[in-house]
């Protein structure tokens, strides 16, 4: 199908006065499902629109299937785009919406019919082919938009926040449908979202962007377990990672981390890296789900014990979010709901040093 390659691509507006993509180099493999994720205004949709040809490249080179496409019009790029607004023709039936692009290409009617029925069957929208978009639910309209892209058999599928208009239940259903669709079609998918849960559950690899710059490009597992910096660490994971101002200290022959009135052992794998930070301030990161409760087996608890007061406790089913305070800073633990915890309760929490992340205070890069 198709690889995609950005080579030192920049994108500016207003005659170069506003640069939204300063310098982008990115390789997307054939048949890969890549998700671009980041906060609003980070440049992810602009990047997608450059692939589609809806935005021009200010400088650098963009390749699709090893062919430079800087000056190739959208219609000749062999891509199909699915928007969050669906962009269906309201006066046409589902069948006609899906067949429209093929009809413009003067493809024989029998072939059009075959392709539309094939896509409708995969997407389970066969009963709706004679309906118009206004008679469909949001999820059904989104499947029609996908079907319209599928019948063209493009080299690349581009999806720009396609689920943002759906409710939570439908989003979950459509997430799994799009993932299964990718597996069936074996085509390159590039997907834009601001929702890191969508990114983590769907992608082969994720591009985390901020201010037009790639912060990290890796698998979901690597982003979660080995974030490159504090931005990635804070963006990936829900609830967000706790960041605690700390100091690296020498304790006898050992190295420890000091924060508030607590001390944390440094895991063996990090001792050498932290040697040069002794006596210096750093930031440690602890995911809420890695702060454990009394009910955790002793061998998993870790060496650092926090005695805190629950400012707020939110039960979410089999887990409880416990908000607490250390030296005026607010933090959150997500623990298994073994017993009821209420606001104002004294809670003993445990930190396993092997799950802690360490960041340089000045550069915010992972240590």
C-alpha positions as CSV (number, residue, x, y, z in Angstrom):
1,X,0.0,0.0,0.0
2,X,1.9,3.2,1.1
3,X,4.6,4.6,3.3
4,X,4.5,8.3,4.3
5,X,7.6,10.3,4.9
6,X,8.0,13.9,6.1
7,X,11.6,15.2,5.6
8,X,12.3,18.5,7.4
9,X,8.8,19.8,6.6
10,X,7.7,23.2,7.9
11,X,4.3,24.9,7.7
12,X,3.8,28.6,8.0
13,X,0.9,31.0,7.6
14,X,0.5,34.7,7.0
15,X,3.5,34.9,4.6
16,X,5.8,33.1,7.0
17,X,5.0,35.2,10.0
18,X,3.3,32.4,11.9
19,X,5.0,29.0,11.9
20,X,2.8,26.1,13.2
21,X,5.1,23.2,12.2
22,X,8.8,24.4,12.7
23,X,10.6,21.3,11.4
24,X,8.9,17.9,11.1
25,X,10.6,14.6,10.2
26,X,8.4,11.5,10.4
27,X,8.3,8.0,8.9
28,X,5.1,6.0,8.8
29,X,5.4,2.4,7.6
30,X,3.2,0.6,5.1
31,X,0.0,-0.8,6.6
32,X,0.7,0.9,10.0
33,X,-2.0,2.5,12.2
34,X,-0.4,5.8,13.4
35,X,-2.2,8.2,15.7
36,X,-1.2,11.9,16.0
37,X,-2.1,13.1,19.5
38,X,-1.7,16.3,21.5
39,X,-3.5,19.3,22.9
40,X,-5.5,21.7,20.8
41,X,-3.2,23.8,18.5
42,X,-0.3,21.3,18.6
43,X,-0.3,20.9,14.8
44,X,-1.7,17.4,14.5
45,X,-4.6,18.3,12.1
46,X,-2.3,20.6,10.0
47,X,0.1,17.6,9.6
48,X,-2.8,15.4,8.5
49,X,-4.1,18.1,6.1
50,X,-0.6,18.3,4.5
51,X,-0.7,14.5,3.8
52,X,-4.1,15.0,2.2
53,X,-2.9,18.0,0.2
54,X,-5.4,20.3,1.7
55,X,-2.5,22.4,3.2
56,X,0.6,23.1,1.2
57,X,4.1,22.4,2.5
58,X,6.0,25.6,3.2
59,X,9.4,23.9,3.0
60,X,10.9,20.4,3.1
61,X,9.7,17.3,1.3
62,X,6.6,15.0,1.7
63,X,6.5,11.6,0.2
64,X,3.7,9.1,-0.2
65,X,4.6,5.6,-1.4
66,X,8.2,7.0,-2.0
67,X,6.8,9.6,-4.5
68,X,7.3,13.3,-3.6
69,X,3.9,14.9,-3.4
70,X,4.6,18.5,-2.5
71,X,2.9,19.7,-5.7
72,X,0.5,16.8,-6.3
73,X,-3.2,17.8,-6.0
74,X,-5.3,16.0,-3.4
75,X,-7.3,14.0,-6.0
76,X,-4.1,12.4,-7.4
77,X,-2.6,11.3,-4.0
78,X,-4.7,8.1,-3.7
79,X,-5.9,9.0,-0.2
80,X,-9.3,9.1,1.5
81,X,-10.2,11.4,4.4
82,X,-12.9,10.9,7.0
83,X,-13.8,14.1,8.9
84,X,-15.4,14.6,12.4
85,X,-18.4,16.2,10.7
86,X,-19.0,13.2,8.4
87,X,-19.5,15.6,5.4
88,X,-22.2,13.5,3.8
89,X,-24.5,14.8,1.1
90,X,-27.9,15.3,2.9
91,X,-30.0,15.0,-0.3
92,X,-28.4,11.6,-1.3
93,X,-29.2,8.2,0.1
94,X,-26.5,6.2,1.9
95,X,-25.9,4.2,-1.3
96,X,-25.5,7.3,-3.4
97,X,-23.2,8.9,-0.9
98,X,-20.9,5.9,-0.9
99,X,-21.0,5.5,-4.7
100,X,-20.6,9.2,-5.6
101,X,-16.8,9.4,-6.0
102,X,-16.8,6.2,-8.0
103,X,-19.5,7.5,-10.3
104,X,-17.4,10.7,-10.9
105,X,-14.6,8.4,-12.1
106,X,-17.0,6.8,-14.5
107,X,-16.5,3.3,-13.0
108,X,-19.0,0.8,-14.4
109,X,-22.3,0.5,-12.4
110,X,-21.8,-3.2,-11.7
111,X,-18.4,-2.6,-10.2
112,X,-19.7,0.4,-8.1
113,X,-22.6,-1.8,-6.8
114,X,-20.1,-4.6,-5.9
115,X,-17.8,-2.2,-4.0
116,X,-20.7,-0.4,-2.1
117,X,-22.2,-3.7,-1.1
118,X,-18.8,-5.0,0.1
119,X,-18.2,-2.0,2.3
120,X,-21.8,-1.9,3.6
121,X,-21.5,-5.6,4.6
122,X,-18.2,-5.0,6.5
123,X,-19.6,-2.0,8.3
124,X,-23.0,-3.5,8.9
125,X,-25.0,-0.7,7.2
126,X,-26.7,-2.8,4.5
127,X,-30.2,-2.1,6.0
128,X,-29.6,1.7,5.7
129,X,-28.6,2.0,2.1
130,X,-31.9,3.6,1.0
131,X,-32.0,6.0,3.9
132,X,-30.8,9.6,3.9
133,X,-28.2,10.8,6.5
134,X,-30.8,12.7,8.6
135,X,-32.5,9.3,9.3
136,X,-29.3,7.8,10.8
137,X,-27.7,8.0,14.2
138,X,-24.3,9.5,14.7
139,X,-22.6,6.2,14.7
140,X,-24.4,5.1,11.5
141,X,-23.4,8.3,9.8
142,X,-19.8,7.8,10.8
143,X,-19.9,4.2,9.3
144,X,-21.2,5.6,6.1
145,X,-18.4,8.1,6.0
146,X,-15.9,5.2,6.5
147,X,-17.7,3.2,3.8
148,X,-17.4,6.1,1.3
149,X,-13.7,6.1,1.9
150,X,-13.4,2.3,1.7
151,X,-15.0,1.9,-1.7
152,X,-12.2,4.0,-3.3
153,X,-9.7,1.5,-2.0
154,X,-7.1,4.2,-1.2
155,X,-3.5,3.7,-0.3
156,X,-3.9,5.8,2.8
157,X,-6.9,6.5,5.2
158,X,-6.7,9.8,6.9
159,X,-9.1,10.2,9.9
160,X,-9.5,13.7,11.6
161,X,-11.1,13.3,15.0
162,X,-13.8,11.1,13.5
163,X,-15.4,10.1,16.9
164,X,-15.5,13.4,18.7
165,X,-19.2,14.0,17.9
166,X,-20.3,10.7,19.4
167,X,-21.3,9.9,22.9
168,X,-19.0,7.9,25.2
169,X,-20.6,4.5,24.5
170,X,-20.7,5.0,20.7
171,X,-17.1,6.2,20.8
172,X,-16.0,3.0,22.5
173,X,-17.9,0.9,19.9
174,X,-16.6,2.8,16.9
175,X,-13.0,2.7,18.3
176,X,-13.0,-1.1,18.1
177,X,-14.8,-1.1,14.7
178,X,-12.1,1.2,13.2
179,X,-9.3,-1.0,14.7
180,X,-10.9,-4.1,13.2
181,X,-11.4,-2.3,9.9
182,X,-7.7,-1.5,9.7
183,X,-6.9,-5.2,10.3
184,X,-9.3,-6.3,7.5
185,X,-8.2,-3.7,4.9
186,X,-4.4,-3.9,5.7
187,X,-4.0,-0.2,4.6
188,X,-2.0,2.6,6.1
189,X,-4.2,4.6,8.6
190,X,-3.2,8.0,10.0
191,X,-5.6,9.1,12.7
192,X,-5.8,12.5,14.6
193,X,-7.3,12.8,18.1
194,X,-6.9,14.9,21.3
195,X,-8.1,11.8,23.3
196,X,-5.1,9.9,24.6
197,X,-7.3,6.9,25.4
198,X,-8.2,6.6,21.7
199,X,-4.6,6.8,20.8
200,X,-3.5,4.2,23.3
201,X,-6.1,1.7,22.4
202,X,-5.9,2.0,18.6
203,X,-2.4,2.8,17.5
204,X,0.5,0.7,16.4
205,X,2.6,3.8,17.1
206,X,1.7,7.2,18.5
207,X,3.1,10.7,17.6
208,X,2.9,12.9,20.6
209,X,3.0,16.6,19.5
210,X,3.3,19.9,21.2
211,X,3.6,23.3,19.5
212,X,4.3,21.6,16.2
213,X,7.1,19.5,17.5
214,X,7.2,15.8,18.0
215,X,7.9,15.0,21.6
216,X,8.0,11.3,21.2
217,X,7.1,8.8,18.5
218,X,6.7,5.3,19.8
219,X,4.5,2.4,20.7
220,X,1.7,2.9,23.3
221,X,3.6,0.6,25.7
222,X,6.9,2.6,25.4
223,X,5.1,6.0,25.8
224,X,3.4,4.8,29.0
225,X,6.5,3.0,30.5
226,X,9.3,5.1,29.1
227,X,8.1,8.7,28.5
228,X,10.8,10.8,26.9
229,X,10.0,13.9,29.0
230,X,7.5,15.4,31.4
231,X,5.1,16.5,28.6
232,X,4.7,13.0,27.3
233,X,4.5,11.6,30.9
234,X,1.8,14.0,31.8
235,X,-0.2,13.7,28.6
236,X,-0.2,9.9,28.4
237,X,-2.2,8.2,31.2
238,X,-5.4,9.0,33.1
239,X,-5.5,10.4,35.7
240,X,-2.4,12.4,34.9
241,X,1.0,11.5,36.4
242,X,1.9,13.1,39.7
243,X,5.0,15.3,39.6
244,X,6.8,15.9,42.8
245,X,9.7,18.3,43.4
246,X,12.5,16.3,45.0
247,X,16.2,16.3,45.8
248,X,18.8,13.5,45.2
249,X,20.8,12.9,48.4
250,X,23.6,10.7,49.5
251,X,22.6,8.4,52.4
252,X,25.6,6.5,53.6
253,X,26.9,4.6,50.5
254,X,23.5,4.7,48.9
255,X,21.5,7.3,46.9
256,X,18.0,8.3,47.9
257,X,15.3,10.7,46.8
258,X,14.1,13.2,49.4
259,X,10.7,14.9,49.1
260,X,8.5,16.5,51.7
261,X,9.4,14.5,54.9
262,X,9.8,11.3,53.0
263,X,12.7,9.4,51.4
264,X,12.5,7.0,48.5
265,X,15.0,4.4,47.5
266,X,16.5,4.6,44.1
267,X,16.2,1.5,41.9
268,X,19.5,-0.2,40.9
269,X,18.8,0.6,37.2
270,X,18.8,4.4,37.9
271,X,21.6,4.7,40.4
272,X,24.4,5.4,37.9
273,X,22.3,8.0,36.0
274,X,21.4,9.8,39.2
275,X,25.0,9.9,40.5
276,X,25.6,13.3,38.8
277,X,22.4,14.7,40.4
278,X,23.5,14.2,44.0
279,X,22.7,17.4,45.9
280,X,20.5,18.7,43.0
281,X,16.8,19.1,42.6
282,X,14.9,16.9,40.2
283,X,11.3,16.0,39.6
284,X,9.9,12.5,40.2
285,X,6.8,11.2,38.4
286,X,4.5,8.7,39.9
287,X,1.4,7.4,38.1
288,X,-1.8,7.4,40.3
289,X,-2.2,3.7,39.7
290,X,1.3,3.0,41.0
291,X,0.5,4.4,44.4
292,X,-0.7,1.4,46.4
293,X,-2.9,0.8,49.4
294,X,-2.8,-1.3,52.6
295,X,-4.7,-4.1,50.8
296,X,-1.8,-4.6,48.3
297,X,0.4,-7.7,49.0
298,X,3.5,-6.8,51.0
299,X,5.9,-7.9,48.3
300,X,4.4,-5.3,45.9
301,X,4.0,-2.4,48.2
302,X,7.5,-0.7,47.9
303,X,9.6,0.9,50.5
304,X,8.2,4.4,50.7
305,X,5.1,4.8,53.0
306,X,3.0,8.0,52.8
307,X,0.7,8.7,55.7
308,X,-1.9,11.2,54.3
309,X,-5.4,12.5,54.7
310,X,-7.9,11.9,51.9
311,X,-9.1,15.4,50.9
312,X,-11.5,13.7,48.5
313,X,-12.3,10.1,47.6
314,X,-14.1,9.2,44.3
315,X,-15.2,5.7,43.9
316,X,-15.3,4.7,40.2
317,X,-16.3,1.1,40.6
318,X,-13.5,-1.3,41.4
319,X,-11.1,1.6,42.0
320,X,-11.1,4.8,44.1
321,X,-9.4,8.0,43.3
322,X,-7.9,9.4,46.5
323,X,-6.8,13.1,46.4
324,X,-4.3,14.1,49.0
325,X,-1.9,17.0,49.9
326,X,1.9,17.1,50.4
327,X,3.4,20.4,51.4
328,X,0.5,22.3,49.8
329,X,0.7,20.4,46.5
330,X,-2.3,18.2,45.4
331,X,-1.7,14.6,44.2
332,X,-3.9,11.7,43.3
333,X,-3.7,7.9,43.9
334,X,-5.9,5.4,42.1
335,X,-6.3,2.4,44.3
336,X,-8.3,-0.8,44.3
337,X,-11.6,-0.4,46.2
338,X,-11.2,-2.9,49.0
339,X,-12.7,-0.8,51.7
340,X,-14.7,2.5,51.6
341,X,-12.6,5.5,51.9
342,X,-14.2,8.9,52.7
343,X,-13.0,12.4,52.7
344,X,-11.1,13.2,55.8
345,X,-9.9,9.6,56.4
346,X,-6.3,8.8,57.3
347,X,-4.8,6.7,54.5
348,X,-1.5,4.8,54.3
349,X,-0.1,4.7,50.8
350,X,2.9,2.9,49.4
351,X,5.2,3.8,46.5
352,X,7.2,1.1,44.7
353,X,10.4,2.7,43.7
354,X,10.6,0.6,40.5
355,X,7.6,2.4,39.1
356,X,8.9,5.9,39.7
357,X,10.1,8.1,36.8
358,X,12.9,10.7,37.1
359,X,13.1,14.0,35.2
360,X,15.7,16.7,34.9
361,X,14.2,19.9,36.5
362,X,15.6,22.3,33.8
363,X,15.2,20.3,30.6
364,X,12.2,18.2,31.8
365,X,13.8,15.3,29.9
366,X,13.7,11.8,31.4
367,X,16.8,10.8,33.4
